Amino acid sequence: MEHRSEDDIYSPSVYSQPSRVGTVRTVYSQPSRTGTERTMSAYSIDTVSSLDTIIPTRTSTHPQEADEDEYDLANEKAAYKIQESARNSQMTMQTPLLEQAAPMAEGFAPLHPVTSFAPYQRTETQGSRRKTADVPDFGLPLPRFIIRGILSITVPLALIVYYFLTYWRWLRFPQGSPETWRRTGYLDNVNLVNYSWFVIATFALNLGTYATAGSVAAMVMRKRWAPKNFRRLLILAENTFQDPAGWLSAIIKLIRKRKFYKRNGAIWDILAFFSIIGFAAWPLTGLTMQTTDGFSISRKLKEGTTLVVGRNFTSINARDGALATSRATDFWSSGFSAEMPSRRQFYITPGSSIQLNVSQPNDLPDDASESIFLGPQATGPIIGEVFGLAIRYNCTIINSASQFIILNRRNRTLDLPPPFDARNGPTSGYQLPGIDKAVILLRNKTSNTGFISNVNASLELGSNIGAYNITDPSDSESIGYASIFTDYPGINRVVTLEAALWQSIEPISSYDLIGVNRDNFNFEDVRDDIPELRDQPLYPGQKAVGVQCQASSAIGTAIVNGVTGEYTNFTQVNANPRNGGGIKRFETGIPHMILQTPVIPIGFQLSQTGDQWFTSLYSAIEKSSLTTNAFGDFLDAQPSVLQAEDLREALLRAHKTWAVQIMYDGLTEPTYQWKLANVTLGYQAMTLTRGVVPPEIVLAMLTVWALSMVVLAAAYQFRRRWTETLDGYTIFRFGVDRPEDLVPELLAGEFDNAAILEKVPGMVGDLERDKEVGYIGLVRERVEARWDKRYG
């Protein structure tokens, strides 16, 4: 009889493995749930015997083995005789659903009918070795999955680096910051960057699943992380730690504390925690950013020609000063807010505390104690050296006469020396003694009719600019920004302007209008007045409010940066003189506007303007008079006097109006443009800004999520393991490898309630650690597989 080698008789069936004793292959029979016989190899994970006696069977799957039938049957006959009495005493076991067993599979030798068996028990055959199909006898080393490990590290890192670059380039700056403007360089395509995060957020969680799957397959082979039982291994294989339904199910079971609830294991808890962070963070990435209109400026500045509006060195003084003052006064008195043209951008010094939004049009600030620069305006931000006006101004309320530095020296009785005495005609001002040559200008309300009939008022206006500078001589010496003999005072020479306004309000005796109810009106007197100025001899029965303003200015050139809104390297220049007087300086024009006069003569004999100066204070801050009835009848009265805050606002608006008049002729849309060379102009483009969700929070969450993926991948995915991922097919292989444990009768219902799964081990390890060639399976002894060992 021909003797065949072990390889010749090897069967790849998981239920029939080769025998190493002689040439006889034994197969054990066990009735299945359907009445058919289940056969298991003697060298599978466990064996089942009846009455501790092995029942050899003969199974032939190859035609060439027919000559061995006589030898195999002779051995089997002896075995059957030993157990014949035991079989006859057992009850015939059949399923309730089938009356007889299913027919034998083709290729198996007919056996004596198995109708009963003794309770089975687990045994290990000492001389056996498990073997996987298509694996040589000398085994193979456990594989490494290098590509998956590299991708599991690089992909999360690439995502978090990309978001960090997006954050650093755009999102870390506040809304309207110039740093968000697009420039030539990385991340220039704002729309692409913005929309890419909506796409990435769609696939990022799947990428996390890909990275985690390999780590889990390696972690279940380590004693520290291995699941305690097969049920937990099944849960890991289903990836429920990345599923909101899995999280909700675990939370509900934990809250209800049901008896059947069992923890999913440490690995599941840790991975679920990191998955929840990623699940919450990724959808929010698109909400941390938004696109807005902005400008793009190349890093490499290109010289060219740009069309701009605004005065330059040649035209700044080429205007009639009196006419410009009258236009500015009319504009201010009408209550219009001063606005710069075109982009409406001014410039501040580096480190200035003045708030400036360079991405949107700006109005002049209320407090410009730190200098600002008004340059030519264009459709986009300008970078380069330009001509412009540098100014400083601020106004504060006076609460005590001691806070005045000019009006505290006023003449309380107007007992003036020549040439300011009454012999030379009515005077509207006088010069104070002292080296500063300060002046005080006067205005009185002379009529109780017209726009304001119920308020009496008087004004004293003091300035330390000097009588020679505030008055208008016949020539152009020392006028405005054109000085013939000496340079005019610059941006660092602060001029003080003080205003004290005395007022009293009276009820109206008769309205003479239909439908007027006196009870509808509550006339308000001065609040928070200056106590020392009450009941002055010149103004009996009146109370005073006071405001102090400080201002300075200069024209010159500066290097401006429209991206940052800053100017540097300011150099003061003198304008070309103009016969007949040019534009008044910033500090000089404000008193002319308040007093409603384009010219202040040397003798201070101002023209009488009636009540126009007082009504202009009301209209400049848009304080309207009273109306009486549904027909809108005009009452010619005011419900309140001007309070200190009202006077401050009126003076601030005068400063802003005069600045815009000097540089832009008071026009919001000038009709003329001129070419400005050697500057760079930004062009309109989309820019990326912060969204409704703070990006710092999302960045922190994504960092935690990415680092968890990277750490697990670096720690476990480059180790040798039995499979690339813990998938359903792998779990199936483990199940069929233990048929005596996972019998169908014990697996009814949901697997979470199957008690048998709690008894099956969950760690993947070496089932034959003492053998030269090992075997990977579910181990109870928690024996880790060795990286330097071969496995069959």
Secondary structure, DSSP 4 states (H G I P E B T S, - for coil): -PPPPHHHH----TT----SSTT---EEEEE-TTSPEEEEETTSS-B--BTTB-----B--SGGGGGGHHHHHHHHHHHHHHHHHHHHHSPP---SS-SSPPPPPTTBPP-------PPP--B--TT-----TT--TT-EEPP--HHHHHHHHHHHHHHHHHHHHHIIIIITSPTT-GGGSEESSTT--HHHHHHHHHHHHHHHHHHHHHHHHHHHHHHTTSTTT--SSHHHHHHHHTTGGG-HHHHHHHHHHHHHT-TT-----HHHHHHHHHHHHHHHHHHHGGGGEEEEEEEEE-SS---EEEEEBS--TTTTT-S-HHHHHHHHHHHHHTTPPP--STT---EE-TT--S---TTS--PPPS-EEEEEEE--B-SS-EEEEEEEEEEEEEEEEE-SGGG-SSGGG--SS--PPTTSSGGG---SEEEPSSTT--EEEEEE---SSSS-SSEEEEEEEEE-S-HHHHS--SS-TTBTTB-SSSPPP-TT--EEEEEEEEEEE---S----TT--GGG---B--SS--GGGTTBTTBTT-EEEEEEEEEEEEEEEEEEETTTTEEEEEEE--PPP-TT--PPPHHHHHHHHHHT-S---TT--PPP-TTHHHHHHHHHTT----B-STT--B----SBPPPHHHHHHHHHHHHHHHHHHHHHTT-SS-S--EEEEEEEE-EEEEEEEE-SS-HHHHHHHHHHHHHHHHHHIIIIITS--S-SS--HHHHHHHHHT-TTTS-GGG--S-GGG-HHHHHS--EEEES-TTSSEE-EEEESS-PPPPTTSEE-
